[in-house]
Every structure is written in structure tokens, then in C-alpha cells.
Amino acid sequence: MTKPSLPELLHAAVAAVGGAERPGQVTMAQAVADAVDDGSHLLVQAGTGTGKSLGYLVPALAHGERVVVATATLALQRQLVERDLPRTVDALHPLLRRRPEFAMLKGRSNYLCLHRLHEGVPQDEEEGLFDQFEAAAPTSKLGQDLLRLRDWADETESGDRDDLTPGVSDRAWGQVSVSSRECLGASKCAYGAECFAEMARERAKLAEVVVTNHALLAIDAIEGAPVLPQHEVLIVDEAHELVSRVTGVATGELTPGQVNRAVRRAAKLVNEKAADQLQTAAEGFERLMELALPGRLEEIPEDLGYALLALRDAARNVISALGTTRDKSVQDEDAVRKQALASVENVHDVAERITNGSEWDVVWYERHDRFGASLRVAPMSVSGLLREKLFADRSVVLTSATLKLGGDFNGVGASLGLAPEGTEGDDVPQWKGVDVGSPFDYRKQGILYVAKHLSRPARDGDRGDMLDELTELIQAAGGRTLGLFSSMRAAQLAAEELRARIPEFPILLQGEETLGELIKNFAADPKTCLFGTLSLWQGVDVPGPSCQLVVMDKIPFPRPDDPLMSARQKAVEDAGGNGFMAVAATHAALLMAQGAGRLVRASGDRGVVAVLDQRLATARYGGYLKASLPDFWYTTDRNQVRKSLAAIDAAARQAEEEQTAAG
């Protein structure tokens, strides 16, 4: 039997999922196949509606080597494992004459821990474990969640938190899960043979395709102890998120609460001298944290440095003592000791990292109204780490609807540790960028409107003219508005003001309900508007007439006082580059491209992306930002935009009336 061609395989897979083949999808599949075959790397921009998951799954499955697919969101992981992969495997089976296995793998804390469930949770205040089911009032939310978890444990095959619907609170889940540091290990745990996390790992070892998340991919790369099975091909979907997810995993945090918790957990498991030393160091650290001022610490103040050294040394002594002291009176001592060790090791590692003062790290102090004070340390850049760990031993395909910023892939490539496309060199990973376009006709389906007449936005300044403009746009659109704001404060002020001005259009505000509930309510009622900040710029998929106006209050540059972004910008400038364009403008371009992508989600969608910031039309960097957005028809004519919105609204209302009459 002759080997099936890629077009045959793609055609079979597309038919199996009930889709239609698109030119961009065909181009993407061929580019992925070529990269996998020659072991090179590929950045591929595929617009909404391209069908990019099949564009990479089909050539990857045809190649026959083990593939890891890493995504940023739970929604895409579910789509791959519950819909795309089962149908694709079924469709390709007769052609490939084999049935590739696939599996999902997440971090250990995503799985129910049977030891915690049956034996209890280590206490901070007393020795041993306590039964969380008895301790929580059965009528409380926590008690009800825990009872549901106990019942679910008897039914679930996966133990995966995301398979539990409806979900439970983080507090409840924390009672029945462990981190990798807290885990006893399968060989030492009475429940090791039944462990959900271990079973997930075993399934992943046998699978040809392993679906995971960016965080686990980052842990696999950073920590040196492999958690993912060996693989020849890595596909990173939603790749615009990768750098921020890797940065998050590589960021350390130290708070007085964490340190005090470590003291309590270790106190009765070590000798009195070691416990007292850690207690004293914790008290000194907490006193200094109450006095510190928020902001980046380019040099650690002397007194804080001494406190961190004391904390590091005391934690090291406790870690040594935890390894030598045994106390048979402590119930389930191994589990209690493991949790104490995890807490103290975290304190030691972060304190040591800060006191070492690497030029590649950024340290800053934060004070949060709800969570209190914290010290944080993050890498200045993860590009070197990604270049070394990600691209060395396998073919890597990175895909997203937004990878081409300012007209090329080099900005995103640089953030991933890649030299400009086409650069030659023995140690330079070879890659190419491909833009396969979109099935949508953006110039006919959407308008990009810049409110050039508005005053230039000032930080935290009064923007009365912007609110006037926003009010008129919403009225013209008949509601149907997704408001993307550069800060939560701006979203709250706008919601409060517009609820008073135009009560006939309900305004939903991020934070007042769960994100899922907000999006559901927004989609259900076309007159409704939804306002919010960061997660809405990237997390809303509402095709149809409920979202016909996407408004950005201003260009979403990072805040000037953002310690990590400002440090990265300064580092580029010190190296002779343009820090503003490399960091701030790239950050803004990526967010704006994602935000503008909320408008056209289906072939019948029509609408306007309105940017209420004159700088997009007047500033030198405006051209770079516009070149990063979909190719909408562009205007600064406010009257024309109002007429267009009114016409789109009228057409949508007529369609709704006809549908109601027909139904």
C-alpha cells in the first residue's frame, strides 16, 4: 500500500470534524510537515477560523514520532483531547494503518491526591494530620465542596480537577491535592499504585501525542528533572503566551505569611535550636517588610540583605535537621515532614536567589491591599533559557493568530531566543516564519477606527471626552460592546459612569461574576456590554451579533512603574537597542492584536474596533502597532463610524426579528 499523501490525510481529518478545507490550513500543514521532516523550527501565524489545530495535528501524526502539544488555555486542551484528536485519529487510522494513542498531562497539583483524601491534611498548628471532612462544617461552602470531592473520588477515572463540574474553590482543592515537592512519591505512598498523577504520567509515556500546558512545559525546561516524556516534535499553540507563562514559572516570591507557615510546619519536627533560629529570622524579615516601599530593588538595602541571609541560613539548617530528626509521635510523619520540607526549601531557594544578586534577575517589592507585602524575583529575560532548552534537541512549531508584529516575526522570535530570520551560524537555531492568512475578509467585515480628535491620554487623568465618545459609540451600536481597558480602575470608572448615563444598555464588569458567567450573559443579550481588563483582551470568543463593537480605551503599554518591564526596557537600551520598541511597543502590539481579534470570529461577523487613543494615528510608533492588527478598513472619521455601527445594528436587529418570527 502506498503511503498516503498529506493532502489526502488532511482531507480525511477535516471531513471527520465536519469542517471545510481552507487554503491557509493546507499551507500550514505543508509548512509543519516540512519543518518536522528536516528538524527545523517554524513560527506560523494562522488567523481565527483557519483550523490550525488540524493544520499541525495531521502532519505531526503522519510523521509517526512522539509529539508534545502545549497550549495556554484549558479550553484548547479540552478541544484537542475531547474533539480534535479522537476524530482525527479515527479518520487517519485506515490511511496510516495504525491508531496513534494520545494523552493529557498536567502538573501534579491538578490531580486529586488519594493520600490527602484518605489520611488527612498536615496541620500548621499541631502535630500530624487532621480530617478535613470532619473539621469543615457540612453546611459551609468548604464543607459542601469537600463532600462533593469525596464522592467524586469514587467515580472519576482521571482525578483531574478540570473534569469535575461544577468546580470547587481553590481552598477546597488545596485540601485534597499536593505539589510535586509535597508528594511522598509513588514508592513511599500507600496509595501509589492508584495515584491519579502517576497514572497520567504512565499514559503519557505510552502515547504518541501528549497534550500539556505551557506551565508544565516551562517546568520541564527549567527544573532539569524531566516531567514530560522524551519527544521529537514540540508544538506550542497559543504561542504568544509562552514567554509570559515561562516567566511566571521562573518567578520566585517570598512573603511573611509563607515564611511563618514554614516555621509552623517545621517547628515540631526539628531540634529547638534550629526552630528558634528560623523563628527569629522570620520575625526580622517580617519587620522589614512592613517598612519597605514598593518598587524595583536594583540593590538590596543592607538591612533587608542581612535579614534574607539570616533567613537563608536558618532555612538551610532546618532542611538539614528535617533530614536527621525523627519523631514517632507525629501521625503520618512522612507526609507532615514532606510538606514542611517543601515550605522551608521554597523559603531557602528564593532567599538565596535574591541574596546571590544575579545581574540576570530583577527583584522588586510589592504591597497588595488583600495579600500584603511580598518580595519577588524574576528573570530579566527568558530568551536565553528558551533558546537553550526548547530548540536544542527537537523540531519546534510555534503557532498563534498573533505572532507577526509590525509586519514580521523577528520581535516574537527575539523574545523566544531566536536570531533574526535567515541568520546563519553553528549555534543559531534555524527557523522560518509563515503567515497563512485568515479565511475572513477583514477589510469587508471590520473597520479600525481611531478617535484622533480625543485629547492625549494621561496616566490616571480624567478622560471625560473618552467617556463621551464611548457613550455615543455604544448608543450607535445598540449595545453589543466589548470594552477592553488598560487597567481595572479604568474599567470600573467607565462602568460606573455609563451605567448612569445609558441605563438601557446593561454593563457587565469583570470581577462581579466569574469570567465564564460574564461571557455567557454577554453573548445571550445583544444590548449588553462587557467591560474588563487583561483576560478579556485574550479570552473572549463570542461570534455573532452580541459583539459588534470592540473598544480599547488606550494603547496598552506596560505601566512605567512595572518593575520587570522597565528593567527589560533599560537592559535593551544599555545594550544599544531601542528599549521602548523592543519591550513596551511589542507588549502593546501583541495585546492589541489579541484584542482586535475578538471582533471577527465567524464569516458572518461585522463590526468596528475603536481605539480611543489618538497616538495610534499621530505617534511614530503608530504604524508599527497598526501593522500588527488585522487588515481592517481604517478611518478616523467619527461620523462615518457612527453611521456604520447604526447600519450594522439595524441589520442585526432585523435578522433577530426574522429569526424570532421563523422560530
C-alpha positions as CSV (number, residue, x, y, z in Angstrom):
1,M,0.0,0.0,0.0
2,T,1.4,3.4,-1.0
3,K,2.0,5.9,1.7
4,P,-1.0,8.4,1.8
5,S,-0.2,12.0,0.8
6,L,-0.5,14.9,3.2
7,P,-3.5,16.4,1.2
8,E,-5.3,13.0,1.5
9,L,-4.8,12.9,5.2
10,L,-5.8,16.5,5.8
11,H,-8.9,16.0,3.7
12,A,-10.0,12.9,5.7
13,A,-9.4,14.7,9.0
14,V,-11.3,17.9,8.0
15,A,-14.2,15.7,6.9
16,A,-14.2,13.9,10.2
17,V,-14.6,17.0,12.2
18,G,-17.3,18.4,9.9
19,G,-15.2,21.3,8.7
20,A,-14.2,22.7,5.3
21,E,-10.7,22.7,4.0
22,R,-9.2,26.2,3.9
23,P,-6.2,27.3,1.8
24,G,-4.4,28.6,4.9
25,Q,-4.8,25.3,6.7
26,V,-3.3,23.4,3.7
27,T,-0.4,25.8,3.6
28,M,0.1,25.5,7.3
29,A,0.0,21.7,7.2
30,Q,2.7,21.5,4.5
31,A,4.9,24.0,6.4
32,V,4.6,22.0,9.6
33,A,5.4,18.7,7.7
34,D,8.5,20.3,6.1
35,A,9.8,21.6,9.5
36,V,9.2,18.3,11.2
37,D,10.9,16.3,8.3
38,D,14.0,18.4,8.3
39,G,14.2,19.0,12.0
40,S,14.0,22.8,11.7
41,H,11.8,25.3,13.6
42,L,8.7,27.1,12.4
43,L,6.7,30.2,13.6
44,V,3.3,30.1,11.8
45,Q,0.7,32.8,12.2
46,A,-2.8,31.4,11.5
47,G,-5.8,33.7,11.8
48,T,-9.0,32.9,13.6
49,G,-11.0,30.3,11.6
50,T,-8.0,28.8,9.8
51,G,-8.4,25.4,11.6
52,K,-4.9,25.5,12.9
53,S,-5.2,22.5,15.3
54,L,-5.7,20.1,12.3
55,G,-3.1,22.1,10.5
56,Y,-0.5,20.8,12.9
57,L,-2.0,17.6,14.2
58,V,-2.3,15.9,10.8
59,P,1.4,16.3,9.7
60,A,2.6,15.5,13.2
61,L,0.6,12.3,13.4
62,A,1.6,11.4,9.8
63,H,5.3,11.8,10.8
64,G,5.0,9.0,13.4
65,E,7.3,10.4,16.1
66,R,6.2,11.3,19.6
67,V,4.7,14.8,19.7
68,V,4.1,17.1,22.7
69,V,1.4,19.8,22.1
70,A,1.5,22.6,24.7
71,T,-1.4,25.1,25.0
72,A,-2.0,28.1,27.2
73,T,-5.7,27.6,27.9
74,L,-7.9,24.8,29.3
75,A,-10.4,25.4,26.6
76,L,-8.0,24.5,23.8
77,Q,-6.6,21.5,25.8
78,R,-10.2,20.1,26.1
79,Q,-10.9,20.8,22.4
80,L,-7.8,18.8,21.4
81,V,-8.4,15.8,23.7
82,E,-12.2,15.6,23.6
83,R,-12.9,16.6,20.0
84,D,-10.0,17.1,17.5
85,L,-7.7,14.2,18.4
86,P,-10.3,11.4,18.7
87,R,-11.9,12.4,15.4
88,T,-8.6,12.9,13.6
89,V,-7.2,9.6,14.9
90,D,-10.3,7.8,13.7
91,A,-10.2,9.4,10.3
92,L,-6.4,8.7,9.8
93,H,-6.4,5.2,11.1
94,P,-7.4,3.5,7.8
95,L,-4.9,5.6,5.9
96,L,-2.0,5.3,8.3
97,R,-2.8,1.7,9.2
98,R,-2.1,2.5,12.8
99,R,-4.0,4.2,15.6
100,P,-1.9,6.8,17.4
101,E,-2.6,7.0,21.2
102,F,-2.9,10.4,22.8
103,A,-3.0,11.6,26.5
104,M,-3.3,14.7,28.6
105,L,-0.6,15.5,31.2
106,K,-0.7,18.3,33.7
107,G,1.2,19.3,36.8
108,R,0.7,17.1,39.9
109,S,-1.4,19.7,41.8
110,N,-4.1,19.3,39.1
111,Y,-4.8,15.8,40.2
112,L,-6.7,14.6,43.3
113,C,-4.3,13.1,45.9
114,L,-5.7,9.9,47.4
115,H,-3.3,10.2,50.4
116,R,-4.6,13.6,51.3
117,L,-8.2,12.5,50.7
118,H,-8.0,9.4,53.0
119,E,-5.3,10.3,55.5
120,G,-5.9,14.0,56.0
121,V,-4.1,17.2,55.7
122,P,-0.9,18.3,57.6
123,Q,-1.7,21.0,60.1
124,D,0.3,24.1,60.7
125,E,-0.5,24.5,64.4
126,E,-0.4,20.9,65.7
127,E,1.4,17.7,65.1
128,G,0.2,15.2,62.5
129,L,-2.8,15.3,60.2
130,F,-6.4,16.3,60.6
131,D,-9.5,15.1,58.9
132,Q,-10.6,18.0,56.7
133,F,-14.0,16.4,56.2
134,E,-14.7,16.5,60.0
135,A,-13.1,19.9,60.5
136,A,-15.3,21.7,57.9
137,A,-18.9,22.4,58.8
138,P,-21.0,20.3,56.4
139,T,-23.3,23.3,55.7
140,S,-20.4,25.6,54.8
141,K,-19.3,26.1,51.2
142,L,-15.9,24.4,52.1
143,G,-17.7,21.5,53.7
144,Q,-20.0,21.0,50.7
145,D,-17.1,21.2,48.3
146,L,-15.1,18.6,50.3
147,L,-18.1,16.2,50.4
148,R,-18.5,16.5,46.7
149,L,-14.8,15.8,46.2
150,R,-15.0,12.7,48.4
151,D,-18.0,11.4,46.3
152,W,-16.3,12.3,43.0
153,A,-13.1,10.4,44.0
154,D,-15.1,7.2,43.8
155,E,-16.4,8.0,40.3
156,T,-13.6,9.7,38.5
157,E,-11.1,7.8,36.3
158,S,-8.7,10.7,35.8
159,G,-8.7,12.6,39.2
160,D,-8.2,15.7,37.0
161,R,-9.6,18.8,38.6
162,D,-10.9,20.1,35.3
163,D,-13.1,17.0,34.9
164,L,-15.1,18.0,38.0
165,T,-18.1,20.0,37.1
166,P,-19.2,22.3,38.6
167,G,-15.8,23.1,40.0
168,V,-14.8,23.7,43.7
169,S,-12.9,26.6,45.4
170,D,-9.1,26.7,45.4
171,R,-9.3,26.3,49.2
172,A,-11.2,23.1,48.9
173,W,-9.0,21.7,46.2
174,G,-5.9,22.6,48.2
175,Q,-7.1,20.2,50.9
176,V,-7.0,17.2,48.5
177,S,-4.0,17.9,46.3
178,V,-0.3,18.2,46.6
179,S,2.5,20.0,44.8
180,S,5.4,17.9,43.3
181,R,7.5,19.0,46.3
182,E,5.0,17.8,48.8
183,C,4.3,14.4,47.1
184,L,5.6,11.4,49.0
185,G,6.5,9.6,45.8
186,A,4.7,6.5,44.5
187,S,7.1,4.1,46.1
188,K,6.6,5.5,49.6
189,C,2.9,6.3,49.4
190,A,0.3,3.7,50.5
191,Y,-1.8,4.9,47.5
192,G,1.0,5.0,45.0
193,A,-0.5,2.1,42.9
194,E,-3.8,4.0,42.5
195,C,-2.3,7.6,42.2
196,F,-4.1,9.6,39.5
197,A,-1.0,11.8,38.8
198,E,1.2,8.7,38.3
199,M,-1.4,7.0,36.1
200,A,-1.5,10.2,33.9
201,R,2.3,10.0,33.6
202,E,2.2,6.3,32.6
203,R,-0.5,7.1,29.9
204,A,1.7,9.9,28.6
205,K,4.8,7.6,28.4
206,L,2.8,5.3,26.1
207,A,1.1,8.0,24.0
208,E,2.3,9.3,20.6
209,V,0.7,12.7,21.2
210,V,0.9,14.3,24.7
211,V,-1.2,17.4,25.3
212,T,0.0,19.6,28.1
213,N,0.2,23.3,29.2
214,H,2.8,26.0,28.9
215,A,3.4,25.9,32.6
216,L,4.4,22.2,32.7
217,L,6.5,22.7,29.5
218,A,8.3,25.5,31.4
219,I,8.9,23.4,34.5
220,D,10.2,20.6,32.3
221,A,12.7,23.0,30.7
222,I,13.7,25.0,33.8
223,E,14.0,22.4,36.6
224,G,16.1,19.9,34.8
225,A,14.2,16.9,36.1
226,P,12.1,15.8,33.1
227,V,8.3,15.6,33.7
228,L,7.4,15.2,30.0
229,P,8.3,12.1,28.1
230,Q,11.1,12.2,25.6
231,H,9.7,13.7,22.3
232,E,11.0,14.5,18.9
233,V,8.5,17.2,18.0
234,L,7.1,20.1,20.1
235,I,4.1,22.1,19.0
236,V,3.3,25.2,21.0
237,D,-0.2,26.5,20.3
238,E,-1.3,30.0,21.6
239,A,2.5,30.7,21.4
240,H,2.0,34.4,22.0
241,E,1.5,33.5,25.7
242,L,4.6,31.3,26.1
243,V,7.1,34.0,27.3
244,S,4.8,35.3,30.0
245,R,4.0,31.7,31.2
246,V,7.6,30.7,31.3
247,T,8.4,34.0,33.2
248,G,5.7,33.2,35.7
249,V,7.1,29.7,36.4
250,A,10.6,31.2,36.7
251,T,9.4,33.9,39.2
252,G,10.1,33.4,42.9
253,E,8.1,35.0,45.7
254,L,8.7,35.5,49.4
255,T,6.1,36.8,51.9
256,P,5.9,37.0,55.7
257,G,2.9,34.6,55.5
258,Q,4.9,32.0,53.6
259,V,7.8,32.2,56.0
260,N,5.7,32.0,59.1
261,R,3.9,29.0,57.6
262,A,7.2,27.3,57.0
263,V,8.2,28.0,60.7
264,R,5.0,26.4,62.0
265,R,5.3,23.4,59.7
266,A,8.9,22.6,60.7
267,A,8.9,23.6,64.4
268,K,7.9,20.3,65.9
269,L,10.0,18.2,63.5
270,V,13.4,19.7,64.2
271,N,15.5,20.4,67.2
272,E,14.7,23.5,69.3
273,K,17.8,25.4,68.3
274,A,17.1,25.1,64.5
275,A,13.4,26.0,65.0
276,D,14.3,29.1,67.1
277,Q,16.8,30.3,64.6
278,L,14.2,30.1,61.8
279,Q,11.6,31.8,64.0
280,T,14.0,34.7,64.8
281,A,14.9,35.1,61.1
282,A,11.2,35.1,60.2
283,E,10.4,37.9,62.7
284,G,13.3,40.1,61.4
285,F,12.1,39.6,57.8
286,E,8.5,40.5,58.7
287,R,9.5,43.7,60.5
288,L,11.5,44.9,57.5
289,M,8.7,44.0,55.0
290,E,6.4,46.3,56.9
291,L,8.8,49.2,56.3
292,A,9.7,48.7,52.7
293,L,8.4,50.9,49.8
294,P,7.1,49.3,46.6
295,G,9.3,49.2,43.5
296,R,12.3,47.6,42.0
297,L,15.3,47.0,44.2
298,E,18.3,47.5,41.9
299,E,20.4,47.0,45.0
300,I,19.1,45.1,48.1
301,P,19.1,47.5,51.1
302,E,21.7,46.5,53.7
303,D,19.2,45.6,56.4
304,L,17.0,43.6,54.1
305,G,20.1,41.8,52.8
306,Y,21.1,40.8,56.3
307,A,17.5,39.6,57.0
308,L,17.5,37.5,53.8
309,L,20.9,36.0,54.7
310,A,19.6,35.1,58.1
311,L,16.5,33.5,56.6
312,R,18.6,31.6,54.0
313,D,21.0,30.2,56.7
314,A,18.2,29.3,59.1
315,A,16.2,27.6,56.4
316,R,19.3,25.6,55.4
317,N,19.8,24.4,59.0
318,V,16.2,23.4,59.3
319,I,16.4,21.5,56.0
320,S,19.4,19.5,57.4
321,A,17.6,18.9,60.7
322,L,14.5,17.7,58.9
323,G,16.6,15.0,57.3
324,T,18.0,13.7,60.6
325,T,15.3,14.2,63.3
326,R,12.5,11.6,63.6
327,D,9.5,11.8,65.9
328,K,7.3,8.7,66.0
329,S,4.7,10.6,67.9
330,V,3.7,12.6,64.8
331,Q,0.9,10.9,62.9
332,D,1.9,10.1,59.3
333,E,5.2,11.7,59.9
334,D,6.5,11.3,56.3
335,A,3.6,13.4,54.9
336,V,3.9,16.1,57.5
337,R,7.7,16.2,57.1
338,K,7.4,16.4,53.3
339,Q,5.1,19.4,53.4
340,A,7.3,21.1,56.0
341,L,10.4,20.4,53.8
342,A,8.6,21.9,50.7
343,S,7.8,25.1,52.6
344,V,11.2,25.6,54.0
345,E,13.0,24.7,50.7
346,N,11.0,27.4,49.0
347,V,12.0,30.0,51.6
348,H,15.6,28.9,51.3
349,D,15.7,28.9,47.5
350,V,14.1,32.3,47.0
351,A,16.1,34.0,49.8
352,E,19.3,32.5,48.3
353,R,18.4,33.6,44.8
354,I,17.8,37.2,45.9
355,T,20.9,37.4,48.0
356,N,23.0,36.0,45.2
357,G,22.1,39.1,43.2
358,S,22.4,37.8,39.7
359,E,22.6,40.6,37.0
360,W,20.1,38.5,35.0
361,D,17.4,38.7,37.8
362,V,15.0,41.6,38.6
363,V,14.0,42.0,42.3
364,W,11.1,44.1,43.5
365,Y,8.8,44.7,46.4
366,E,5.1,44.8,46.2
367,R,2.3,45.7,48.6
368,H,-1.2,44.4,47.9
369,D,-4.3,45.5,49.8
370,R,-5.5,42.0,50.2
371,F,-2.4,39.8,50.2
372,G,0.0,42.1,52.0
373,A,3.7,42.6,51.2
374,S,5.9,40.4,49.1
375,L,9.4,40.2,47.6
376,R,9.5,38.9,44.0
377,V,12.4,37.9,41.8
378,A,12.1,37.1,38.1
379,P,14.5,36.6,35.2
380,M,15.3,39.7,33.2
381,S,14.7,37.6,30.1
382,V,13.8,34.0,29.4
383,S,15.0,34.2,25.8
384,G,18.4,32.5,26.6
385,L,16.7,29.8,28.6
386,L,14.2,29.1,25.8
387,R,16.9,29.0,23.1
388,E,19.0,26.5,25.1
389,K,16.2,24.3,26.5
390,L,13.5,24.5,23.9
391,F,15.2,24.5,20.5
392,A,18.2,22.3,21.1
393,D,17.0,18.7,20.6
394,R,13.8,18.7,18.7
395,S,11.8,20.3,15.9
396,V,9.6,23.1,17.4
397,V,6.5,24.6,15.8
398,L,5.0,27.7,17.4
399,T,1.6,28.9,16.2
400,S,-0.9,31.6,17.1
401,A,-3.2,34.1,15.5
402,T,-0.7,36.9,16.6
403,L,3.0,36.2,16.1
404,K,3.7,38.7,13.3
405,L,4.1,42.1,14.9
406,G,4.9,45.2,13.0
407,G,5.0,43.2,9.7
408,D,7.5,40.4,10.6
409,F,8.2,37.6,13.1
410,N,11.5,38.9,14.4
411,G,10.1,40.6,17.5
412,V,8.4,37.5,18.8
413,G,11.4,35.5,17.6
414,A,13.8,37.6,19.7
415,S,11.6,37.1,22.8
416,L,12.0,33.3,22.3
417,G,15.7,33.5,21.9
418,L,15.8,33.3,18.1
419,A,18.1,35.4,16.0
420,P,16.5,37.3,13.1
421,E,15.1,35.0,10.4
422,G,17.8,33.9,8.0
423,T,20.7,34.4,10.4
424,E,23.4,31.8,9.8
425,G,25.7,30.2,12.5
426,D,26.6,26.9,14.0
427,D,24.8,27.6,17.3
428,V,21.9,29.6,15.8
429,P,18.6,27.7,15.7
430,Q,17.3,27.8,12.1
431,W,13.7,28.9,11.7
432,K,11.3,30.5,9.4
433,G,8.1,32.4,9.7
434,V,5.0,31.7,7.7
435,D,1.7,33.8,7.7
436,V,-1.0,31.6,6.3
437,G,-3.6,34.4,6.5
438,S,-7.2,34.1,7.6
439,P,-10.4,32.8,5.9
440,F,-12.1,36.1,6.8
441,D,-12.2,39.2,4.6
442,Y,-11.2,41.7,7.3
443,R,-11.4,44.8,5.0
444,K,-15.1,44.0,4.3
445,Q,-16.0,42.6,7.7
446,G,-14.4,45.2,10.0
447,I,-13.4,48.8,10.5
448,L,-10.5,50.1,12.5
449,Y,-11.5,53.5,13.9
450,V,-9.0,55.7,15.8
451,A,-10.6,58.6,17.7
452,K,-7.9,61.1,16.6
453,H,-9.9,64.1,18.0
454,L,-9.7,63.0,21.6
455,S,-7.1,64.5,23.9
456,R,-3.9,62.5,24.5
457,P,-4.5,60.1,27.5
458,A,-2.5,60.9,30.6
459,R,-1.8,58.4,33.3
460,D,-4.7,58.2,35.8
461,G,-6.0,61.5,34.3
462,D,-9.7,62.4,33.8
463,R,-10.8,61.3,30.4
464,G,-14.3,62.9,30.1
465,D,-14.0,63.2,26.4
466,M,-13.2,59.5,26.1
467,L,-16.3,58.6,28.1
468,D,-18.4,60.8,25.9
469,E,-17.1,59.1,22.8
470,L,-17.6,55.6,24.4
471,T,-21.2,56.5,25.2
472,E,-22.0,57.6,21.7
473,L,-20.4,54.6,20.2
474,I,-22.4,52.2,22.4
475,Q,-25.6,54.0,21.6
476,A,-24.9,53.8,17.8
477,A,-24.1,50.1,18.1
478,G,-27.2,49.3,20.2
479,G,-25.1,47.8,23.0
480,R,-23.1,44.8,21.6
481,T,-19.8,46.2,23.0
482,L,-16.8,44.6,24.5
483,G,-14.8,47.2,26.3
484,L,-11.1,46.4,26.8
485,F,-9.4,48.7,29.3
486,S,-5.8,49.2,30.2
487,S,-6.4,48.9,33.9
488,M,-9.1,47.6,36.2
489,R,-9.6,51.1,37.7
490,A,-10.4,52.5,34.2
491,A,-12.9,49.7,33.6
492,Q,-14.6,50.3,36.9
493,L,-14.8,54.0,36.4
494,A,-16.2,53.6,32.9
495,A,-18.8,51.0,34.0
496,E,-20.0,53.2,36.9
497,E,-20.3,56.3,34.6
498,L,-22.0,54.6,31.7
499,R,-24.4,52.7,33.9
500,A,-25.7,56.1,35.0
501,R,-25.6,57.6,31.5
502,I,-27.2,54.8,29.4
503,P,-29.1,52.5,31.8
504,E,-30.9,51.0,28.8
505,F,-27.7,49.1,28.0
506,P,-26.6,46.7,30.8
507,I,-22.9,47.0,31.6
508,L,-21.3,43.8,32.9
509,L,-18.0,44.3,34.7
510,Q,-15.1,41.8,35.1
511,G,-14.8,40.7,38.7
512,E,-18.5,41.0,39.5
513,E,-19.1,37.4,38.3
514,T,-16.9,34.5,37.1
515,L,-15.4,35.1,33.7
516,G,-17.4,32.2,32.2
517,E,-20.7,33.6,33.6
518,L,-19.9,37.1,32.3
519,I,-19.2,35.9,28.8
520,K,-22.3,33.7,28.7
521,N,-24.5,36.6,29.8
522,F,-22.8,38.9,27.3
523,A,-23.4,36.5,24.4
524,A,-27.0,35.9,25.4
525,D,-28.2,39.6,25.2
526,P,-27.2,41.8,22.3
527,K,-27.9,45.0,24.2
528,T,-25.4,44.1,26.9
529,C,-21.9,45.4,27.1
530,L,-18.9,43.7,28.9
531,F,-16.1,45.8,30.4
532,G,-12.8,44.5,31.8
533,T,-9.1,44.2,31.5
534,L,-6.3,41.8,30.7
535,S,-8.1,38.4,30.5
536,L,-10.8,39.9,28.3
537,W,-8.2,41.1,25.7
538,Q,-7.4,37.4,25.0
539,G,-10.2,35.2,26.4
540,V,-13.5,36.2,24.7
541,D,-14.9,34.2,21.8
542,V,-18.4,35.5,21.0
543,P,-19.2,35.2,17.3
544,G,-22.4,36.7,16.1
545,P,-24.3,39.9,16.8
546,S,-23.6,40.2,20.5
547,C,-20.1,41.6,19.9
548,Q,-20.0,44.1,17.0
549,L,-18.0,46.9,18.7
550,V,-14.7,46.3,20.4
551,V,-13.4,49.3,22.2
552,M,-9.8,49.9,23.5
553,D,-9.6,52.8,25.9
554,K,-5.9,53.4,25.2
555,I,-2.8,51.7,23.8
556,P,-2.0,49.1,26.5
557,F,1.7,49.9,27.1
558,P,3.0,48.4,30.3
559,R,2.9,50.8,33.3
560,P,6.0,52.9,33.6
561,D,6.5,51.6,37.2
562,D,6.2,47.9,36.2
563,P,9.5,46.7,37.7
564,L,10.1,43.8,35.3
565,M,9.1,45.6,32.1
566,S,11.0,48.7,32.9
567,A,14.1,46.6,33.8
568,R,13.8,44.7,30.5
569,Q,13.5,48.0,28.6
570,K,16.5,49.5,30.3
571,A,18.6,46.4,29.6
572,V,17.8,46.7,25.8
573,E,18.8,50.4,25.9
574,D,22.0,49.7,27.8
575,A,22.9,47.2,25.0
576,G,22.4,50.0,22.4
577,G,18.9,48.9,21.3
578,N,15.5,50.7,21.3
579,G,14.1,49.6,24.6
580,F,10.7,51.2,24.0
581,M,10.1,49.4,20.7
582,A,11.6,46.1,21.8
583,V,9.6,45.9,25.1
584,A,6.8,48.4,25.5
585,A,5.6,48.6,21.9
586,T,5.9,44.9,21.3
587,H,3.9,44.2,24.5
588,A,1.2,46.7,23.3
589,A,1.2,45.3,19.8
590,L,0.6,41.8,21.0
591,L,-2.3,42.8,23.3
592,M,-3.9,45.0,20.6
593,A,-3.7,42.2,18.0
594,Q,-5.3,39.9,20.5
595,G,-7.9,42.4,21.5
596,A,-8.8,43.3,17.8
597,G,-9.1,39.6,17.2
598,R,-12.2,39.5,19.4
599,L,-14.3,41.2,16.7
600,V,-14.4,38.8,13.8
601,R,-14.9,35.2,15.0
602,A,-17.0,33.9,12.1
603,S,-17.5,34.6,8.4
604,G,-20.8,36.5,9.0
605,D,-19.4,38.8,11.7
606,R,-19.3,42.6,11.0
607,G,-18.2,45.4,13.3
608,V,-15.8,48.1,14.5
609,V,-12.6,48.1,16.5
610,A,-12.5,51.5,18.1
611,V,-9.2,52.7,19.7
612,L,-9.9,55.8,21.8
613,D,-6.3,56.9,21.8
614,Q,-5.1,59.5,19.3
615,R,-1.5,58.2,19.5
616,L,-2.3,55.3,17.2
617,A,-2.9,57.8,14.4
618,T,-0.3,60.5,15.4
619,A,2.7,58.9,17.1
620,R,5.7,57.5,15.2
621,Y,5.1,54.0,16.6
622,G,1.5,54.1,15.4
623,G,2.4,52.5,12.1
624,Y,4.1,49.5,13.8
625,L,1.0,48.9,16.0
626,K,-1.4,49.2,13.1
627,A,0.7,46.7,11.1
628,S,0.2,44.2,13.9
629,L,-3.6,44.3,13.7
630,P,-5.9,42.5,11.2
631,D,-6.2,44.4,7.9
632,F,-9.4,46.2,8.7
633,W,-10.6,49.2,6.7
634,Y,-9.1,52.2,8.5
635,T,-10.7,55.6,9.4
636,T,-10.6,58.5,11.8
637,D,-14.0,59.8,10.7
638,R,-16.3,59.6,13.7
639,N,-19.5,60.4,11.8
640,Q,-18.8,57.6,9.3
641,V,-18.2,55.1,12.1
642,R,-21.4,56.0,13.8
643,K,-23.4,55.5,10.6
644,S,-21.7,52.2,10.0
645,L,-22.4,51.0,13.6
646,A,-26.0,52.0,13.3
647,A,-26.4,50.2,10.0
648,I,-24.7,47.0,11.4
649,D,-27.0,47.3,14.5
650,A,-30.1,47.7,12.3
651,A,-29.2,44.6,10.2
652,A,-28.6,42.5,13.3
653,R,-31.9,43.5,14.8
654,Q,-33.7,42.7,11.6
655,A,-32.0,39.3,11.5
656,E,-33.0,38.7,15.1
657,E,-36.6,39.6,14.4
658,E,-36.8,37.3,11.3
659,Q,-35.3,34.5,13.4
660,T,-37.8,35.0,16.1
661,A,-40.7,35.1,13.6
662,A,-39.4,31.9,11.9
663,G,-38.8,30.1,15.3
